[in-house]
Structures are given as C-alpha cells and as structure tokens.
Amino acid sequence: MVDEVSELSSTTTAPTVLRRLSARDRWVAILEKYVAGRSRPANDRYWMPEFETAPRAEIEELQREKLVALLPYLYEHSAFYHAKLSAAKLRPADIKSLKDLVKIPITTKQDMGRSVAAHPPWGSYSPLSEADWRQRGWYVFTTSGTTAAPRPVRMTHLDRRAWSLTAARTNYAQGVRASDVALTCTTYNPHVFFWGTHLGMEVLGGKLIPGGVPTQRRALFIEMFKPTVLVATPSYTLHLAEAMREQGLDPRRSSVKKLLCAGEPASGIPATRRRIEETWDAELHDFYGCTELAQAGWAHTCAEGVKLDVVSDHLPEDLGIWETVDPDTMEPVPYGERGLTVLTSLASEGSPQLRFLVGDFTVIDHERCVCGRTLARARGGCVGRADDMLTVRGLNLFPSALEEIIRGFEELADEFQIVLERRGALDELIVIAETRVTGTEDSERLARLIAEEVHRQCELRPQVKLVDPGTLPKTEFKAHRVFDRRTA
C-alpha cells in the first residue's frame, strides 16, 4: 500500500491507483496527499496559498474529491453512518457532487450520545476498529458534556499530523510567528482548543509556556517570562487581568500582544471583544470549532480582519464543507442568510463526520477578506448556540445578547449571572452583576438603565441586582453564567 500511495505524486496515475485501493486505504491516501509537504509557510503572508487564496471552483472540486472518497470509508467502517445512510436509502455512489450532500441526514450530538450509550465506550460512529486503534492510535479526547452526554473521539497519528499543520496555518493567519512565546492557560484536560494551539506552535517553531498552575502563578509567569501570546477562554482573560492587578501588575503594560481565545463567543460579541482588547491593549483572535471535528480546522480570525469593525471567522473549506441550516426545519439556508452551523469533516482518519450539527448561529458569505483569502467566512463570528437559547415569557433569548448589553456598561466589572425563576405563572429574569468599585454611587439609577436597555433590545424587563466586586465566583475556565431554576 505504501508504494501505491507514493504514486499519488503523479497526477496522471493517481486516479488509477486510488481505484485499486480499499475504501480505507483510499481515504488514507487522500489525507496523505493533502498533508504532505505543508510543514512550513509558503511566504510571509500565507501558509498554503494554493488553498487559502484558491478560486471557488477549485475549492469546490477539492471538496467533491474528498467527499467522494470519504463516503465509502464511513459506509464500510462506521456502523453508525452505514445505518444512517441506509435509513435514507443512500449508498456512497449516490453522492456524486456537493449538491447531493443535502441528501444525507443531519447528525446531532444527541445521535452520537445515544450511540455511545448503546455501544460503550466508543460508540459506533468511529470508523476505527480495535486493531486500527491499537496500531495507529494517538490520543482520546472527549467533549465537555455541557450540551449532551460526553462523546469520546479517537485520533490517530495521521490525525495528529494533519491537526498540527492545520493549527499552525491558523495561528500563522492570525499573525503568530516563530519568534512568539505563548502562555497556555490550561491544565491540559481533553480540550481540543488548547491542544491544537500547542501542536500548531510546535510546527511554527514558537515557544511555549505550559500554564497548568494557579492563576496567581500565571500572572507572575507573564511578568517573568514575557509571553507575547496568551491562550485562554475569553472569560479567563478578564479574570487573569484582575489577578495581575491584585499583584500590582498592569495587563495593559505586559508583553502580551495577542489573545487567542475559544470555548465561548468572543469576536461575535463586540462589547466583550472591546473590553478584553482594552484590558490587555492586545488583539483578540477567535477560534471556533468542536472536539468531534478538530482536524477539520477551526474557523478563525486573521491579522488584518480583526482591525475591522465587524470581525468574521475564516472557514477552512479545503478541510471541511460548511453549511448553515434553518433551526426548525434543518433545511439548508442560502449563503448570506442566518442559520445554524453544520460541518462535514474532510480531514480525519479517526473522526470524520457527515453533516454534523455544530449548532451556532452565523451568516456565511464568500466575499474576499481584506487579507486576500478567498475561503468562506462566518460574518460576525459564530454566536448564540441553539442549545443555549432560553425561552422566557414566550420570547427567545440568547445569553450572548445579554452579555453584549452588560459589557456595554463601563461601571460593571467582569462577572455576571443570568438567573431564571418561576414566580406564580410568570418567568422572572434576574441579572446579577458586579460593579467595578464597592458601594457604587447611584446604583439604583444604574440598575434601572441596565433594565431599560435589556427591555429595549430583548423585549423583556429584568430585575437587576448589583453586587460588590468579588461577590460572584471567578471564571477559571469556561464561564457558567446561566442558572435556570424554573424547574428546580
């Protein structure tokens, strides 16, 4: 098989060679074909200009080539996808073009969770057999379980290579270079964002400071080791900045020039983005993706794009097919219209997924970015996860909408909570927010202004409670700010 795969370098023999391979070897050969030779950037602006600046017709042809190779692999080696395709009366040969993709049913987190429950511990969605896993396995990652039961994802050494190069390309687009030093604020739990950034920095040749220490030590690390890049969740960047101030340090005067954030909406909430950038006097860069599809590349900001008023995330279309669908019908919506994110992975041996509902609202367009990349973009980022949507007094409310309002009041500190309670037959929305200083003068007026702004934008009148600094729990990783007590 190795000799046959090497023939892929010849464009005249590649199709013939691929037809001779098994479905598994054909898919691995496709992955190898597009992973090889990408360990260094092509120039001082693009890592892979042949993909990042390709004409749309070339991008779509690459996606079609990969999709046609992926389907037999999953059909033959994933019992989960074999059953899903069979239930839809589909065989791999029925999917000949990108237009045929919509014939394949959407896959949800709940679908995968049920698969794990029925076939523990891995579920039946993985195309890896036990023999494959023993021979070529690398690491196991799991989802956080915040929106569904935790789902394990097995990755192979080929996945590691692909993921490392994809992450390096992403960081390069954000302006990270070999001269940079990154502090990663993580304990290295199975959170793919931190691992991906770590792997990407290694390929770039950058320097890493593993930050698996308490917050106070991380604050000292910044002062001592002078990192230029901080890797954290958006909420944690604010918490760390506060810890620095408590130690007499000023985050604005630190060495940090770039903030790489994921795990929560950041760029898509302008007031949050402004607050974080002003706190650190640094650029905030966004990553968007999920554990199940890590190797398919994370949507990401670019060095030129973050200087614009409306920040958009680049979608690495050579690594996956991005769609948006209607949240009620699950039918595709046209580009330029708001819908929920769906992604088909085209870059993994261990965890390729078909039409996986990532589930955040965004608008996808194909307008060329100021940086020159032609890949599609998620306009305004990806915010408002459908799983997080609250229904209050018959109205739909996204926590991100409240966050945008709260961050707009300079008198408020970084921590806040959204509480829902039932009072008789009515829902009550309560916003609890810390003020920047103890005993804020005219707090009643400030609370009234916040309530009026929430009512104006969300059509709901909340009860606003202002508390002194340090009252609410501090964010150590992903922020947990919504407490729905209506069914308690």
C-alpha positions in Angstrom: 0.0 0.0 0.0 2.9 2.4 0.8 4.3 2.1 -2.7 0.9 2.7 -4.3 0.3 5.8 -2.1 3.6 7.2 -3.2 2.3 7.1 -6.8 -0.1 9.9 -5.9 2.6 12.4 -6.6 1.9 11.7 -10.3 -1.3 13.4 -11.4 -1.6 11.0 -14.3 -1.6 7.8 -12.3 -3.3 9.0 -9.1 -6.9 8.2 -10.2 -5.9 4.7 -11.3 -4.0 4.0 -8.1 -6.9 5.2 -5.9 -9.3 2.8 -7.7 -7.1 -0.1 -6.8 -7.1 0.6 -3.1 -9.6 -0.4 -0.5 -12.1 2.2 0.8 -9.9 2.7 3.9 -6.6 2.9 2.1 -8.2 5.2 -0.5 -9.3 7.6 2.2 -5.9 7.5 4.0 -4.2 8.1 0.6 -6.3 11.2 0.1 -5.4 12.5 3.5 -1.7 11.8 3.0 -1.9 13.6 -0.4 -3.0 16.8 1.1 -1.0 16.7 4.4 2.4 16.1 2.8 4.8 19.0 2.4 3.0 21.6 4.5 5.3 21.9 7.4 6.4 25.4 6.6 4.6 28.6 5.3 4.8 29.3 1.6 5.6 33.0 2.2 5.4 35.7 4.8 1.6 36.1 4.4 0.1 32.7 3.7 0.8 29.2 4.9 -0.9 27.4 2.0 -1.9 30.0 -0.7 -2.9 27.2 -3.0 -5.9 26.6 -0.7 -6.3 29.9 1.2 -6.5 32.0 -2.0 -7.9 29.4 -4.4 -10.7 30.3 -6.8 -14.1 29.0 -5.7 -14.3 26.4 -8.4 -11.0 24.8 -7.3 -12.2 24.8 -3.6 -15.4 23.1 -4.5 -13.7 20.5 -6.7 -11.3 19.6 -3.9 -14.3 19.2 -1.5 -16.0 17.0 -4.0 -12.9 14.8 -4.4 -12.6 14.3 -0.7 -16.3 13.7 -0.1 -16.5 11.0 -2.7 -13.5 9.2 -1.1 -14.9 9.7 2.4 -18.3 8.1 1.9 -17.2 4.6 1.1 -14.8 4.7 4.1 -17.6 5.6 6.5 -20.2 3.3 4.9 -17.9 0.3 5.2 -16.2 1.0 8.6 -18.7 3.1 10.7 -21.8 1.1 11.7 -23.3 4.5 12.8 -23.0 6.1 9.3 -23.8 2.8 7.5 -27.1 2.7 9.3 -27.8 6.5 8.8 -27.2 6.3 5.0 -29.1 3.0 4.7 -32.1 4.5 6.5 -32.0 7.4 4.0 -31.8 4.8 1.2 -28.4 6.1 0.2 -25.2 4.4 -1.0 -21.9 6.1 -1.4 -22.3 6.1 -5.2 -25.5 8.2 -4.9 -23.4 11.2 -3.7 -21.6 12.5 -6.8 -21.4 16.2 -6.2 -21.7 18.8 -3.5 -25.3 19.4 -4.4 -26.0 15.8 -3.4 -24.7 16.4 0.2 -28.2 17.6 1.4 -29.5 14.1 0.8 -27.5 12.9 3.8 -29.4 13.4 7.2 -28.0 15.8 9.8 -26.1 14.2 12.6 -26.6 15.7 16.1 -24.8 15.4 19.4 -27.7 13.5 20.8 -27.4 11.0 17.9 -23.8 10.4 18.9 -24.6 10.3 22.6 -27.2 7.5 22.0 -24.6 5.6 20.0 -22.2 5.8 23.0 -24.9 4.6 25.3 -25.7 1.7 23.1 -22.1 0.8 22.2 -19.8 1.9 25.1 -17.3 3.2 25.4 -16.6 4.5 21.9 -20.0 4.4 20.2 -20.4 3.1 16.7 -19.6 6.3 14.8 -15.8 5.8 14.8 -14.5 4.1 11.7 -11.6 2.8 13.6 -11.6 -0.9 14.6 -9.8 -2.0 17.8 -6.9 -3.3 15.7 -6.7 0.1 13.9 -6.7 1.9 17.3 -4.0 -0.4 18.8 -1.8 0.0 15.7 -2.2 3.7 14.8 -3.9 5.3 17.7 -2.6 8.5 19.3 -4.9 10.2 21.9 -8.5 10.1 23.1 -10.4 13.3 23.5 -13.9 13.8 24.9 -16.5 16.6 24.6 -17.2 18.6 27.7 -20.7 17.2 28.1 -22.2 20.7 28.6 -24.9 20.3 25.9 -25.1 16.5 25.6 -23.6 13.3 27.1 -19.8 13.3 26.7 -18.6 11.8 23.5 -15.2 10.2 23.0 -13.1 10.9 19.9 -10.2 8.7 19.0 -7.4 10.2 16.9 -4.6 8.5 15.1 -1.0 9.6 14.4 -2.1 10.7 10.9 -4.8 12.9 12.6 -2.1 14.4 14.8 0.0 15.4 11.8 -3.0 16.9 10.0 -4.2 18.7 13.1 -0.7 20.1 13.9 -0.3 21.6 10.4 -3.9 22.9 10.3 -3.4 24.6 13.7 0.0 26.1 12.5 -1.7 27.5 9.5 -4.5 29.0 11.6 -2.0 30.7 14.0 0.0 32.0 11.1 -3.0 33.7 9.6 -3.5 35.4 13.0 -0.1 36.8 12.8 1.7 34.4 15.2 5.3 33.7 14.2 8.3 31.6 15.3 9.6 34.5 17.4 6.4 34.4 19.6 6.2 33.0 23.1 2.7 31.6 24.1 1.4 31.0 27.6 -1.4 28.4 27.5 -3.8 28.8 30.4 -4.9 25.2 30.8 -4.4 22.0 32.8 -4.3 20.1 29.6 -7.6 18.4 30.1 -9.2 16.9 26.9 -10.0 20.3 25.5 -9.0 20.4 21.8 -8.5 24.1 21.5 -5.5 24.2 23.8 -4.0 21.0 22.3 -4.4 22.3 18.8 -2.7 25.6 19.7 0.1 23.7 21.4 0.6 21.5 18.3 0.5 24.5 16.0 3.0 26.4 17.9 5.4 23.4 17.8 5.2 23.3 14.0 5.6 27.1 13.8 8.7 26.9 15.9 7.2 29.1 18.5 8.0 28.9 22.2 5.5 27.5 24.8 4.9 28.1 28.5 2.6 25.4 29.8 0.4 27.2 32.2 -1.0 24.4 34.3 -0.5 26.4 37.5 -2.9 28.5 39.7 -4.0 31.9 38.4 -1.6 33.9 40.6 1.4 31.9 39.2 0.2 32.6 35.7 0.1 36.3 36.5 3.7 36.1 37.7 4.7 34.0 34.6 3.6 36.9 32.4 5.8 39.3 34.4 8.7 36.9 34.5 8.8 35.1 31.1 7.3 37.9 28.9 5.0 35.8 26.6 3.7 37.7 23.6 0.7 35.4 23.1 -1.9 34.4 25.7 -4.1 31.3 25.1 -7.3 31.2 27.2 -11.1 31.4 27.2 -12.4 34.9 26.8 -13.8 35.0 30.4 -10.5 33.8 31.8 -8.5 36.6 30.1 -10.5 39.1 32.2 -10.1 37.0 35.4 -6.3 36.8 34.8 -6.1 40.5 34.2 -7.8 41.1 37.6 -5.3 38.7 39.3 -2.4 40.7 37.8 -3.8 44.0 39.2 -4.2 42.5 42.6 -0.5 41.8 42.5 0.4 45.3 41.4 0.8 44.4 37.7 -0.8 46.1 34.7 -2.0 43.8 31.9 -2.0 46.7 29.5 1.7 47.2 30.1 2.5 43.5 29.8 4.3 41.7 27.0 1.1 40.1 25.7 0.2 41.4 22.2 -2.2 38.7 21.0 -5.0 36.9 22.8 -6.1 33.5 21.3 -9.5 32.7 22.6 -12.1 29.9 22.2 -14.7 28.0 24.2 -17.1 30.9 24.4 -18.3 33.6 22.0 -15.8 36.4 21.8 -15.3 38.2 18.5 -19.0 37.9 17.8 -19.9 39.9 20.9 -18.5 43.4 20.1 -18.7 44.8 23.6 -16.9 41.7 25.1 -14.2 41.9 22.4 -13.7 45.6 23.1 -13.5 45.1 26.8 -10.9 42.3 26.5 -8.8 44.2 24.0 -8.8 47.3 26.1 -8.0 45.4 29.2 -4.8 43.9 27.6 -4.1 46.5 24.9 -3.8 43.5 22.6 -5.5 41.9 19.6 -8.2 39.3 20.4 -8.3 36.4 18.0 -11.2 33.9 17.8 -11.3 30.2 17.2 -14.5 28.3 16.5 -14.9 24.5 16.3 -15.7 21.4 18.3 -14.0 18.2 19.6 -15.7 15.9 17.1 -14.3 17.9 14.1 -10.9 19.2 15.4 -8.9 18.0 12.4 -11.3 19.7 10.0 -9.8 23.1 11.0 -11.2 25.7 13.3 -12.9 28.8 12.0 -10.6 31.7 12.8 -9.9 35.4 12.6 -7.0 36.8 10.7 -4.4 39.5 11.5 -5.9 42.0 9.0 -9.6 41.2 9.7 -9.5 41.9 13.5 -8.8 45.5 12.7 -12.3 45.9 11.1 -15.4 46.9 13.0 -17.2 43.7 12.1 -14.9 40.7 12.7 -15.5 37.5 10.7 -14.1 34.0 11.0 -12.4 32.3 8.1 -13.7 28.8 7.3 -11.0 26.3 6.2 -13.1 24.9 3.3 -10.4 22.6 2.0 -10.7 20.7 5.3 -14.5 20.6 5.5 -17.8 21.6 4.0 -19.6 24.3 6.0 -23.3 24.8 5.8 -26.0 26.7 7.6 -29.4 25.3 8.2 -32.8 26.5 9.5 -33.1 25.8 13.2 -36.6 24.5 12.9 -36.6 22.5 9.6 -32.9 21.6 9.4 -33.0 22.5 5.8 -30.1 24.5 4.3 -30.4 28.3 4.1 -28.8 30.3 1.3 -25.4 31.8 1.8 -25.9 35.3 3.3 -28.8 34.2 5.5 -28.6 33.4 9.2 -28.6 29.7 10.2 -27.1 27.1 12.4 -23.6 25.8 11.6 -23.2 22.3 10.1 -19.8 20.8 9.2 -18.7 17.8 7.2 -15.2 16.8 8.1 -12.8 16.1 5.2 -9.5 15.8 7.1 -9.6 12.9 9.6 -8.9 9.2 9.8 -10.3 8.7 13.3 -13.2 11.2 13.4 -14.7 12.2 10.1 -18.3 13.2 10.5 -21.1 13.8 7.9 -23.2 16.9 8.3 -22.6 17.3 12.0 -24.7 20.0 13.6 -22.2 22.2 15.5 -25.2 24.4 16.2 -24.3 28.1 16.5 -26.0 30.9 14.6 -24.0 32.7 11.9 -24.1 34.0 8.4 -21.8 32.5 5.8 -20.6 34.6 2.8 -18.0 34.3 0.1 -16.8 37.8 0.0 -13.0 38.1 -0.3 -11.4 39.2 3.0 -9.1 42.2 3.2 -6.3 39.7 3.9 -6.8 38.2 0.4 -8.1 34.8 1.4 -11.0 33.5 -0.7 -12.3 31.0 1.8 -15.8 31.5 3.0 -16.3 33.4 6.2 -18.7 33.4 9.2 -19.7 37.0 9.2 -19.6 38.5 12.7 -18.3 35.2 14.1 -20.4 32.3 15.5 -22.6 33.3 18.5 -25.8 32.2 20.0 -25.6 28.4 20.3 -29.1 26.9 19.7 -28.6 24.6 22.7 -28.2 27.7 24.9 -31.3 29.6 23.8 -33.7 30.4 26.6 -37.5 30.8 26.3 -38.7 33.5 28.7 -42.3 34.5 28.8 -42.7 33.2 25.3 -39.7 35.1 23.9 -36.4 33.6 22.7 -33.4 34.9 24.5 -29.7 34.2 23.9 -27.3 34.7 26.8 -24.9 36.3 24.3 -27.4 39.1 23.7 -27.5 39.9 27.4 -23.7 39.7 27.6 -23.4 42.3 24.8 -25.6 44.7 26.8 -23.9 44.1 30.2 -20.4 44.6 28.7 -21.5 48.0 27.4 -21.7 49.4 30.9 -18.3 50.6 32.0 -19.4 50.8 35.6 -19.8 46.9 35.7 -17.0 44.5 36.4 -16.4 41.3 34.5 -18.5 38.7 36.4 -22.3 38.5 36.0 -25.0 35.8 36.2 -28.4 35.3 34.5 -31.0 33.7 36.7 -34.4 32.4 35.7 -37.1 31.7 38.3 -40.8 31.0 38.3 -43.0 33.4 40.2 -46.5 32.1 40.1 -47.4 31.7 36.4 -44.7 34.0 35.2 -41.0 33.6 34.4 -38.7 36.1 36.1 -35.4 37.2 34.5 -32.8 38.3 37.0 -29.5 39.8 36.1 -26.8 39.9 38.8 -23.7 41.9 38.0 -20.7 43.0 39.9 -19.8 46.7 40.0 -16.2 47.8 39.5 -16.0 49.5 42.9 -17.6 48.8 46.2 -20.7 50.9 47.1 -21.2 52.4 43.6 -23.0 55.7 43.9 -26.4 55.9 42.4 -26.6 52.1 42.0 -30.4 52.3 41.7 -30.1 54.5 38.6 -27.5 52.2 37.1 -29.7 49.2 37.7 -32.6 51.0 36.1 -30.6 51.9 33.0 -29.5 48.3 32.6 -33.0 47.0 32.9 -34.3 49.6 30.4 -31.6 48.6 27.8 -32.4 44.9 28.2 -36.1 45.7 27.7 -35.3 47.8 24.7 -33.2 45.2 22.9 -34.7 41.9 24.2 -38.4 42.9 24.9 -38.0 41.5 28.4 -37.8 43.6 31.6 -35.4 42.0 34.1 -34.8 42.5 37.8 -31.2 43.8 38.0 -29.2 43.3 41.2 -25.8 45.0 41.5 -23.3 43.5 43.9 -19.9 44.5 45.2 -16.7 43.3 43.4 -15.6 39.7 44.4 -19.2 38.6 45.3 -19.6 36.2 42.3 -17.5 33.1 41.6 -14.5 33.8 39.4 -14.2 32.2 36.0 -11.4 29.6 36.0 -12.2 28.1 32.6 -15.5 28.2 30.7 -17.9 30.7 32.2 -21.1 29.3 33.7 -23.4 32.2 34.0 -26.9 30.9 33.3 -28.9 29.4 36.2 -32.4 28.2 35.2 -34.3 27.5 38.4 -37.7 27.3 36.9 -37.9 23.5 37.1 -36.0 23.1 40.4 
